[in-house]
Amino acid sequence: MHCRTHIIAFIFFIFFWLVSFPLEVKAMSDNPKRPKTDQTAAAASRSDHQMYRDFFKQVYETMQQNYYHPVAQEEYDRFLKTFEEKIYSQLMSEGKSNDYVRWRSAAYLVDSLKSKEDIFSAFYPPEPAKEYEQTVLGKKVDIGVEGKLTGEGFVLTQVEPRSDAYQKGLRVRDIIKKVDKQDVIGLTEEKVIELLTSFEGDTVEIVFLDVRNNMEQTVSIASGEYFKQTVFMTPVPVKGVYCLEIRRFNRKTAEDMYNYINFIHDQKDNIGLILDLRGNPGGPPLAAREISSFFLPAGEEFAYFQRRDKPKAALDIPRISKRFHYKEPIVILVNEKSGSASELFSGIMQDRKRAVLMGQNTAGQVFLKSMFNFDDQSMLLLVTARGYYPSGKVFNFSGVKPDRFVKKEEEDSLLRYAANYIVYLKGQDASSLPLEPKNP
């Protein structure tokens, strides 16, 4: 088998496949019950063992060549011995399939080879691998609507701008009346959502009330893959201060940001911006690089990643029209769930003194993560490089430390505090402000 590599940033998100299929490596009884085998069965068993060994070798060599930390041959040899003596017989006695044995054992191999500080690298069988890839890339497969069931029908609260539903004219506050000729009135909300959920490529017929012109329309909407909207405007209780919540990063985040920055530029009362990255698990580092172009000088080094025994891979700040540069004060809100690309962006903005960070320490996940897909559709996720500031300082495993630490129980008031700080900042010299971090 051969594997192909897709380089991405990690957002900090782990499926619990290892938990779902626990493996106790223990000695079998002295007299395990085994069926009698003939020469054909014995040959098949030898063939299976060779298949497993070939696959394990691919996993090991992939880690050896790409993992950010050296992997030990001794650990690999120890795993092979454990597999032959304990793992294989245990799983086969439980009636597990060849695929299960291969995938579960490969997961155990990765866990035994990776460094103790690494909680991200993992092996995924095909279905979890597909789900992970869609999640980390910010992709979604559905018709692109969310809503709530009311007495009038299913009222839309979100219509994804890149979905087929949006292309067919559905908008927030429109009311779905029928799905595939079934009236939604009288159904449960769960049933309506089930009717709206379809496989990729399938279509759903919807009758909806267009609230803009008070007319009912019938459309067929296809379920398909699209990049989710990642940037949303959040109301701020202080005039002239605007807040953009970035829920995650994907390839379209800069496009979403452009639309809102353009809008904010046109507001005459604009005095400052809050970027809310709390709970943002991250995404591709290139997405963080792209949105930096709205706030930092073009052409300068943004950050870099470095693989083991390789030269650094630098990211520069893209060049955009100067009229889209945002020059007012910025506060970035972060917490322990702000990971990967979100803390990369936050840390660089703080290091460049372009933004003040408020909240809690970030997740400590500024790594370059890579997906290695095998022919059986399983996938190996590896940390392949560490992230660095332009100065050469490494992003710490303890996360980016905010300028103003705010306890988790005080987060509800953080938005107002940040807005008031921007008002204060507009009338003060930034060097005179009390920004020493408080201890948690």
C-alpha positions in Angstrom: 0.0 0.0 0.0 1.0 3.5 -0.6 -0.1 6.6 1.4 -0.6 10.0 0.3 0.0 13.0 2.5 -2.3 16.0 3.2 -0.7 18.7 5.3 -3.1 20.6 7.6 -3.2 22.4 10.9 -4.8 21.0 13.8 -7.3 22.2 15.3 -7.4 20.4 18.5 -10.1 17.7 18.0 -9.8 13.9 18.9 -12.3 11.1 18.2 -12.5 8.6 21.0 -12.0 5.5 18.9 -9.4 4.2 21.2 -11.8 4.5 24.2 -14.6 2.9 22.3 -12.6 -0.2 21.6 -10.4 -0.8 24.7 -7.6 -3.3 24.4 -6.3 -5.1 27.4 -2.9 -6.7 26.6 -2.9 -9.7 28.9 -1.6 -13.2 28.9 -4.0 -15.8 27.6 -4.9 -18.9 29.7 -2.6 -21.9 29.6 -5.2 -23.9 27.6 -7.1 -21.5 25.3 -9.9 -23.0 23.3 -8.9 -23.1 19.7 -10.5 -25.0 16.8 -8.4 -27.6 15.1 -6.8 -26.4 12.0 -5.7 -28.1 8.8 -2.8 -27.1 6.5 -5.1 -24.7 4.6 -6.1 -22.9 7.7 -2.5 -22.7 8.9 -1.4 -21.3 5.6 -4.2 -18.7 5.8 -3.1 -17.8 9.3 0.5 -17.3 8.1 -0.8 -15.1 5.3 -2.9 -13.0 7.7 0.1 -12.5 9.9 2.2 -11.3 7.0 -0.6 -8.9 5.9 -0.6 -7.5 9.5 3.2 -7.2 9.6 3.3 -5.4 6.2 0.7 -2.9 7.4 2.4 -2.3 10.7 5.7 -1.7 8.8 4.0 1.0 6.7 2.7 2.7 9.8 6.1 2.5 11.5 7.9 3.8 8.4 5.5 6.7 8.0 6.1 7.7 11.6 9.8 7.2 11.2 10.0 9.5 8.2 7.5 12.2 9.2 7.0 12.4 13.0 8.3 15.5 14.7 10.1 13.4 17.3 12.5 10.4 16.6 10.7 7.0 17.0 12.6 4.1 18.5 13.2 0.8 16.6 13.2 -1.0 19.9 9.6 0.1 20.6 8.5 -1.2 17.2 10.2 -4.5 17.8 8.6 -4.7 21.3 5.2 -4.1 19.7 5.7 -6.9 17.2 6.5 -9.3 19.9 3.5 -8.2 22.0 1.3 -8.6 18.9 2.4 -12.1 18.2 2.3 -13.3 21.8 -0.8 -11.5 23.2 -2.7 -9.0 21.0 -3.5 -11.3 18.1 -4.7 -14.2 20.1 -6.8 -12.0 22.4 -8.6 -10.3 19.5 -9.1 -13.4 17.5 -10.5 -15.2 20.6 -13.0 -12.4 20.8 -14.1 -13.1 17.2 -12.8 -9.8 15.8 -12.5 -9.4 12.0 -9.2 -9.0 10.2 -9.9 -5.3 9.6 -10.6 -4.8 13.3 -7.4 -6.6 14.3 -5.3 -4.6 11.8 -6.8 -1.2 12.7 -6.9 -1.7 16.5 -3.4 -3.0 16.6 -2.1 -0.2 14.4 -3.7 2.3 16.9 -1.9 0.5 19.7 1.4 0.7 17.7 1.1 4.5 17.2 0.3 5.0 20.9 3.4 3.0 21.8 5.7 5.0 19.4 4.6 8.6 20.0 6.1 10.9 22.6 4.5 11.3 26.0 3.8 14.9 25.5 1.9 14.2 22.3 -1.9 13.7 22.8 -2.8 14.4 19.2 -1.2 11.8 17.0 -3.5 8.8 16.4 -4.6 6.1 14.0 -8.1 6.3 12.6 -10.1 3.5 10.8 -12.0 4.6 7.7 -15.2 6.1 9.1 -13.7 8.1 11.9 -10.9 9.2 9.4 -13.5 10.6 7.1 -15.4 12.4 9.9 -12.1 13.8 11.2 -11.0 15.1 7.8 -14.4 16.8 7.2 -14.3 18.4 10.7 -10.7 19.6 10.7 -11.1 21.1 7.2 -14.3 22.8 8.2 -16.3 20.9 5.6 -19.9 19.8 6.0 -22.2 17.5 4.0 -25.9 18.4 4.3 -28.4 20.8 2.7 -27.0 23.7 4.9 -29.9 24.8 7.1 -30.6 24.9 10.9 -33.8 26.0 12.6 -36.5 25.6 15.3 -40.0 24.2 15.1 -42.7 26.7 15.9 -46.4 26.9 15.5 -45.9 28.4 12.1 -43.4 25.8 10.8 -39.7 25.2 10.9 -38.1 28.7 11.2 -34.6 28.9 9.8 -32.0 30.3 12.2 -29.0 29.6 9.9 -28.5 29.1 6.2 -25.0 28.3 5.2 -23.9 30.8 2.5 -22.0 28.2 0.4 -24.8 25.5 0.6 -27.3 24.6 -2.1 -30.1 25.9 0.2 -28.7 29.4 0.0 -28.3 29.2 -3.7 -31.9 28.2 -4.0 -33.1 31.3 -2.1 -33.6 30.2 1.5 -32.6 32.8 4.1 -32.7 33.2 7.9 -36.2 33.6 9.2 -37.8 31.9 6.3 -40.3 29.2 7.4 -40.3 25.6 6.0 -43.8 24.3 5.7 -43.3 20.9 4.0 -40.4 18.5 3.5 -40.9 15.9 0.8 -44.6 16.6 0.8 -45.0 16.1 4.6 -46.4 19.0 6.6 -44.0 19.9 9.4 -46.8 21.0 11.7 -47.7 18.0 13.8 -44.2 16.5 13.6 -41.5 16.7 16.3 -38.5 18.9 15.7 -36.3 15.8 15.7 -38.4 14.3 12.9 -38.2 17.5 10.8 -34.4 17.5 11.2 -34.3 13.9 10.2 -36.4 14.6 7.0 -34.0 17.4 6.2 -30.9 15.2 6.6 -29.9 13.3 3.5 -26.9 11.5 1.9 -24.5 13.4 -0.3 -26.0 13.9 -3.7 -29.6 13.2 -2.6 -32.3 16.0 -3.0 -35.0 17.2 -0.6 -38.1 18.9 -1.8 -39.0 21.9 0.4 -42.0 24.2 0.5 -41.1 27.3 2.4 -42.5 30.8 3.1 -40.2 33.5 1.9 -40.7 36.1 4.6 -39.3 38.9 2.4 -42.2 38.8 0.0 -44.6 36.7 2.0 -44.8 34.1 -0.8 -44.6 30.3 -0.6 -42.0 28.7 -2.9 -41.1 25.0 -3.7 -37.5 24.1 -4.3 -35.4 20.9 -4.6 -32.2 21.2 -2.5 -29.2 18.9 -3.0 -27.2 17.7 0.0 -23.5 18.3 -0.8 -20.1 19.2 0.7 -19.3 22.8 1.4 -17.1 25.0 3.6 -19.1 26.2 6.6 -19.3 29.9 7.5 -16.8 30.6 10.2 -17.2 34.3 11.0 -20.2 35.8 12.7 -21.1 39.3 13.9 -21.8 39.5 17.7 -23.7 42.5 19.2 -21.6 44.7 21.5 -23.2 46.8 24.2 -20.8 49.7 23.5 -21.3 52.1 20.6 -18.6 52.0 17.9 -17.0 48.7 19.0 -17.6 45.7 16.8 -17.1 42.0 17.5 -16.5 39.2 15.1 -16.8 35.6 16.5 -14.5 33.2 14.6 -15.8 29.8 15.4 -13.1 27.8 13.6 -10.7 28.3 10.7 -11.1 26.8 7.2 -10.1 27.8 3.6 -13.0 30.3 3.4 -12.4 32.1 6.7 -10.5 35.0 5.0 -13.4 35.4 2.6 -15.9 35.6 5.5 -13.6 38.0 7.3 -13.4 40.2 4.2 -17.2 40.7 4.1 -17.4 41.8 7.7 -14.2 44.0 7.7 -15.6 45.7 4.6 -18.9 46.4 6.4 -17.1 47.7 9.6 -14.9 50.0 7.5 -18.0 51.7 6.2 -19.4 52.4 9.7 -18.5 56.0 10.7 -18.6 55.2 14.5 -16.0 52.5 14.2 -13.5 52.8 17.0 -12.3 49.3 17.7 -12.7 45.6 17.0 -13.0 42.5 19.3 -12.2 39.1 17.8 -13.8 36.3 19.8 -11.8 33.1 19.4 -13.0 31.4 22.6 -13.8 27.8 21.8 -12.2 28.0 18.4 -10.4 24.6 17.9 -8.3 26.0 15.0 -7.9 24.7 11.4 -5.3 25.1 8.7 -2.4 27.5 9.6 -2.7 29.1 6.2 -6.1 30.4 7.2 -4.6 32.2 10.2 -1.9 33.6 7.9 -4.6 34.8 5.4 -6.6 36.8 8.0 -3.4 38.4 9.4 -3.3 40.4 6.2 -6.1 42.6 7.4 -4.1 43.6 10.5 -0.3 43.2 9.8 2.1 44.7 7.2 2.3 42.7 4.0 5.4 40.7 3.1 6.8 40.3 6.6 7.2 36.8 8.2 4.1 35.7 10.0 5.4 32.5 11.6 7.2 29.3 10.7 7.0 25.6 11.2 10.0 23.3 11.4 10.1 19.5 10.9 12.7 17.3 12.4 16.1 17.7 10.6 14.5 19.9 8.0 14.9 23.7 7.2 12.1 25.9 8.5 9.0 26.5 6.4 8.1 30.2 6.8 4.7 31.8 6.3 4.6 35.4 5.1 1.8 37.9 5.5 -0.2 38.1 2.2 -0.6 41.4 0.4 -4.1 42.9 0.1 -5.3 46.3 -0.9 -4.5 48.9 1.8 -8.1 50.1 1.9 -9.0 46.8 3.6 -6.3 47.1 6.4 -7.9 47.5 9.8 -6.1 50.2 11.8 -8.2 50.6 15.0 -7.4 48.9 18.3 -8.1 45.2 18.6 -8.8 42.9 21.6 -8.7 39.1 21.1 -10.7 36.9 23.5 -9.2 33.4 24.1 -9.7 30.5 26.5 -8.4 27.0 27.1 -10.4 25.7 24.0 -8.7 28.1 21.6 -6.3 25.8 19.8 -4.1 25.3 16.8 -4.6 28.1 14.2 -6.6 30.2 16.5 -3.8 30.4 19.1 -1.2 30.8 16.3 -3.0 33.9 15.1 -3.6 35.2 18.6 0.0 34.7 19.7 1.4 36.4 16.6 -1.0 39.4 17.0 0.1 39.7 20.6 3.8 39.3 19.9 3.5 42.0 17.2 1.7 44.2 19.8 -1.2 44.6 17.3 -3.8 43.2 19.7 -4.4 42.7 23.5 -5.4 39.2 24.6 -8.0 38.7 27.3 -9.2 35.4 28.8 -7.3 32.3 29.8 -4.3 30.4 28.5 -4.9 28.8 25.1 -4.7 25.1 24.4 -1.0 24.8 23.6 -1.5 23.1 20.2 0.5 25.1 17.7 1.7 22.1 15.7 1.7 21.2 12.1 -0.4 18.1 11.8 -0.4 15.8 8.8 -2.9 13.2 7.6 -1.5 10.1 5.9 -4.2 8.1 4.1 -3.7 4.4 3.4 -5.3 2.3 0.6 -7.9 0.8 2.9 -9.1 4.4 3.7 -7.7 4.3 7.2 -5.6 7.3 8.3 -2.6 8.2 10.4 -2.6 11.6 12.0 0.8 12.8 13.0 2.3 15.9 14.6 5.0 16.6 12.1 6.4 20.0 13.1 6.5 22.6 15.9 5.3 26.2 15.4 7.6 29.1 16.0 7.4 32.9 16.3 9.4 34.8 13.7 12.0 35.5 16.4 12.6 31.8 16.8 10.7 31.4 20.0 8.7 28.2 20.1 5.0 28.1 20.8 4.8 26.6 24.3 2.8 23.5 25.2 1.2 25.5 28.0 -0.5 27.8 25.5 -0.4 31.5 24.7 -0.7 33.6 27.9 -3.2 36.4 27.7 -2.3 40.0 28.6 -5.3 40.2 30.9 -6.3 36.9 32.6 -10.0 36.6 33.3 -11.4 33.8 35.3 -13.7 31.3 33.5 -16.6 32.2 35.8 -16.2 35.9 34.8 -16.3 35.2 31.0 -19.9 36.4 30.7 -18.7 39.9 31.3 -15.6 39.7 29.2 -17.2 41.1 26.0 -18.3 44.3 27.8 -14.9 44.6 29.6 -13.1 44.3 26.3 -15.3 46.9 24.7 -14.8 49.4 27.6 -11.1 48.7 27.3 -11.1 49.8 23.7 -12.9 53.0 24.6 -10.3 53.6 27.3 -7.5 52.8 24.9 -8.7 55.3 22.3 -8.2 58.1 24.9 -4.9 56.8 26.4 -1.3 56.0 25.5 -1.2 52.2 25.3 2.1 52.1 27.2 0.5 53.5 30.3 -2.3 50.9 30.6 -2.3 48.2 33.4 -1.8 45.1 31.3 0.3 42.9 33.5 -1.1 39.4 33.4 -2.8 38.2 36.6 -2.0 34.7 37.9 -4.7 32.2 37.4 
